[in-house]
């Protein structure tokens, strides 16, 4: 894929600063774009407004600048794009592909938990209770897409061939939440297509979302980006992935070379010695190019 066709993106949620795990994902995404001589966008995924921390978006951008991970074009914020999500929702609804669901989270868990029907990511599949209409006296809380049957196959550039039966493993998933907010799955599919994203490089914790996003993209007749899911950074003491929910420490941008080196090694590469940030990123890009573009 030539640089003229490659467009990548990094899409952090502003629920806190970048930590070692999110920095590794940002670095991988940036390196892949630069290795392809492509463009790299930053999108702030603040559609989940209750989790948004005031000022976190600007701090994340400061972290990226300090680490030399400069982006192309303007920063896009999901919170300003509700009209795009509404149009996509209306398109699906006009074709009978959306329905209202009156189930609570507890009801979904109770209906599946006894049978052990829990996905690999800990999510309870939706069994379709409201697919053929709401029960008497129930009102729609969320709005779900009708997932078609069949196996979704895709190639992950890091992990290799992947597949998932979304209808069985996930069920009809929400496009609009009970609190009235647009669901992440709809927003990310619409945004990637509208921005022309060709390649998504992100942490393997989001692998479970890929098949359903591809199914939704097909239903909306949108192009599907290539994907690469890179390893997670875990806490050596607990074995848990580093995340804001687990109170991971912010990446130390006071020592940018050290922070970049740690992120680089967490991606499975050997130590890289460099005198400064530009030299580090230049060498890291060259090594990434040799590994993933199969160049000498």
N, C-alpha and C positions, 0 to 999 in steps of 0.2 A: 504494500500500500504506500503510495507516494505521499510526501508531506502535504501536497496540495489537497489531498483528500482526507487527511487525518485531522480529526478534531477531538481532543480529549477534554475531560473536566474533572474538577475536584469539587465535591458538594458537601461541605461540613454542615452540621446542625449547630446553631449558636446556643447550645445548652451549657457551654463552658469552653475553656481554651483547648487548643490542640495538646494532646498528651503523646507519649511515645508511640502508641498504637495508631492514632490518627495521623501523626507525622509520617510514619512509615508508609501509610496508604497515600498520603499526599506526595511523598517523594517518588514512589513507584509510578504514580499517575503522571507526574511532571517529567520524569525520566523517559517514560514511554513516548510521550508527546515529542520531546526534544530528539529522541533517537530516530523518530520518524520524520524529523524536520517539520513537525506539525504545529498546530496551535493548541493552547491549553487555557481553558476557561475556569473561572471560579464562580460557583453558584451557592448562595446561602440558602440552605433548606430550612427555612423558618416557618413552614406551613403549620407546624405543631406549636402554636403560639403559647400554650401553657408551659412548655418546656424551655421557652426562649429566655435566656438570661440577658438583661440589659447590658449593652456594651460588649458582649462576647463576640459579635460579628467583627467589630473593628479590631478587637484584640487578636482574633484569628488572622486577619489580614496583616496586622503588624508582625505577627509571628512568621507568616509566609515571606514577607518582604525581608525581614532580618535574616532568614535562612537562604535568601537568594532565589526563592521559588516564585518568580515573577510571572504574572498571568497576562493573557492577551485580552483586550477589549474591556468592556464594563462588567462590573460585578452584578449579577442578577440575583434578586431576592424573591423567593416564592410567595411571600406574603403580599406581593404586589401583582400577582398573576392569577387571581381568582377567576377573572373573566375567561382566561384560556381553559381552565379546568371545567368551568361551567359549560363551555361550548362542547368540549369532548364528552362530558356527561350527557348533555342534551342529545348529541349524536347517537350515543348508545341507547338512550331511553327511547328515542324515536323509532329505533329498530327492535324494541321489545327486549333489550339485553340488560335492563336494569330493573330491580324490584325492591320494594321496601321490606325491611326486616324488623320485627318487633322483639327479637331475642336479646336478652342481656348476656354479658360475658359469663356470668355464673350459669345461666341456663345452657349455654353452648358447652361449657366445661362439664356440667353435670350430665349432659346428653351423650358425651363422648368419653368422659374420663373412666367410667366403669368398665368400658370395653378396652381401655388402654390405648385409645385412638389419639395419640399425641404425636405431632410431627417431630422431625429431627431437631427443629429449632425451638421445641417446647410449646409450639402453638397447637391449639385444638382445631382440627378441621371442622368446617361448617357443614352440617349434615343436610342442609336444604329445607329446614323446618318451614320457612315462609316462602319457599320458591313458587308454590302454587296459590299464594294468597295468604293474607294475614288471618289468624284465628279471630273469631268474633270477640270484640271488645279490645283487641290489641291495636296499637298505633305503630307506625313505622318509626324506628329509632335511628336506624342506619339504612344506607342504600347499597345494595350488592350487585355485582355483575354476574351474569349467567355464564359460568365457565363451561366451555364445550368439552366433550369427552375426548380422550386421546392422550398420547405421550408427547411431551415437548422435548425435543432433542436439541442440544446445542454444544458447541465446542468451546471449552474454556481454554484460553491461551496459556494458563499456568497449570491447570489441573487435568486438561484433556477432555474427552467426551463425557457429557453429562446428560441426564434425562430425568424427567419427573412427570408423573400423572397428576396434573394440577387438580383436576376434578376430584380425585380420590384423596390426595395428600393434603390439599388445602381447602377445596370446596369453593363455593361462590364467595369471593372476598369483597370487603367493603371498599367502596369508592368515596363515600361520604359518611363520616363518623356520626355517632349518636350526639356528640357535642356540636354538630354542625360544621366541623372543619373538614376540609378535603383530606383524603387519605394519602399517605406518602406514595403508595403504589401508583395512583392516578397521576399525581403531580410529577413524579420523576419520569414517567413514560412520556407525558406531554412535553415536559421541558426538554428532555434529551432530543426528541424529534424536532421540536421547533428551533432549538439552537443548532441543529445539524450535527449532533455528537455522533461520531463514528465508532469510538472506542471508550468503553467504561473500564477503568482500572480501580479496584476498591478491595476492601478486606473480605476475607472468606466468610466472615459472619453474615454477609449479605448475599451469599450464594443462594440461600433458600428463597430469596425474592426474585431471582432471575427468571425462572420458568414462568411464574405468573405475570411478570412484567412483559415477557415476550408474548404470552397469550393475549394480554390486554393490548399490546401494540398491534398484533394481527387484527384484533377486533376493530381497532381504530384505523386500520389500513396505513400504519405508520412504518417507516424503515426501522430495522432492528440493529442496534450497534453490536459490534464484537465485544466480548467481555474477557476480563482477566481478574481472577480473585487471588490476592496475595496473602501470605500467611499472617496470622494474628500475632500480636505481641502479647505475651502473657506475664502475669506477675509470678516471679520465680518462687515466691513464698506460698502462694495459694493455688497456682495453676490456672487461675481465672484470667480471662482476657482483660486487658487494660481498657477501661471505659470510664466515661464520666459518671455512670451510675455506680461504679465501683470505687469512685473517688480517686481516680488516677491523678497523679501529679501533672501539672502543666509542663510541657516541653521546655527545657531550660535554654531560652534563646540568648541568655547572657554568654553562653559558650556555644555558638552556632556550629562550629566544626565538630565538637563533641556530640551534639544532638544529631547532626546529620550522619556522623559515623555510626552512632548507635542504631539509627533507623536503617541504614544501609546493611549493617550486619544482621539485623532482625529479618531482613528479606532473604537471608541465606548466602550473602556474599562475604568474601574474606575482607579483612581490614584493608583500608585504603588510606595511605598517607598523602597528605596534601598541605601546602603552606597556608592556604586560605580557602574561603568558600567558593569563589569562582573556579579555582583549580580543582577542588574536590568535585564540583558538579560536572566539570568538563570530563574528568577521568571517569566518574560514575556513568555519565552518558555514553562514553566510548565502550565501557564494559557491558552496559545494558544492551547497546547496539549489537555487540558481538554475540551476546547470549540469545537475544530474542529475535534479531533480524538475520541471524545465521551468516554474519559477515566475518571475514578473517580478521 
